[in-house]
Amino acid sequence: MTTKPYSFSLNFVVRDYECDLQGVVNNANYQHYLEHARHEFLISKGILFGQLHEEGIDLIVTRVEIDYKYPLKSHDRFSVTVEIERSGNVRLLFIQDIFRNPDRKLIVKAKVTGVATKKGRPIAPGQLIEQLGLL
């Protein structure tokens, strides 16, 4: 259980089809939850993937680290949190946790590394840094 405040959190409910034969959420689905929360976090900061792509900039994931702590089951309610940090000149780190609600049991700890690219090459995230409050 944690009392740490997070800059962004998104609520979900486990759907039956996300579970495997053991009755728990299949491990691959956690990446979907993490990704959706990251996208919503970026949207909340005014960063739109379509608009960036039209400008020739794409945000891509280069690494995902996940520690599975406890399984979610069908109809569990949970939240995915997002924090962001800079790593060097081009990398952004998304620090994410998944908690079951309402008891706030830690389900997953994850660190997702991403970069902005232009014509397939990493670039400094420039204006994104300001929009994300990482100055």
C-alpha angles and dihedrals in degrees: 000000000000136000095193113133114235127207092224136018132173127194125225141172122219112245120215095243091058090068127087130220090282090062095246131108110278110247094241092060091065088068089055090053092048093047095048091051091049091051092049090047091053091046089052087058092050095256112137121188094211093052092047091049090052087054089053095255123121127185112217137180114238101175139014124194117185130180110194108210105168134355128253119220135205114300094010112146116224144162132224117212128203133202123169133209136175120245113192121315101314111020128090120195120210109201107200137178131185118212129186113232141261095010094045092226109174109246104167138008114198141174117197120190119205139174137197113238136194118195088350096305126110115252135185107271091237112172091018089069090060094045090050093049093241099132 
